[in-house]
Amino acid sequence: MYFEDHHTKTAKHYHTSIEILIPVLGKLKLFLTDKELIIPQGSLYIINSQEIHGMHHTEDTDIYKGYALQINYDFIKKYYPAIDNYQFI
């Protein structure tokens, strides 16, 4: 998925996929179950399967552009059966 708009906002949710967020322009405020992080442009953040999260561009970001890549849990499990034993930090 590619986001490009003036009001990037996603309510808290979760899914079984692993999600990789890559801000290209602007900063992203990421709300996790127990913390809030700022993800600067040019970096990436990996959200674990079933981790509650939501996002919003930061107050000083007028236009946000970025990618959100979701990797299907069943696909990962097929090629790496031990995935349930690991978590991205």
Phi, psi and omega in degrees: 000146177233128180251134174211103179196184181263347186219063178291119179206128178230127179294159179299137181198179174210165176204169181279343179291157167270136184241135178245122180256132180226098175289128180260322178222123181091175180249151182244130174266120183252125178257118177252176182310314187235010180203168178233131182232153172253123180254109183284158178300146180086358178247183176216159178220136180256126177258126182290157175303135177065019176270124180291131182205157174210169183209159178202143176294154181288161183299329181271009178254113179281315179234129179251134172229135180187171180247147172228112181254123177252129179252118185301132181301315181298325177296313179297315182300323180296318184265344178217080186303337182275008186304331181293345180271000186234154177216138177281136180244000000 
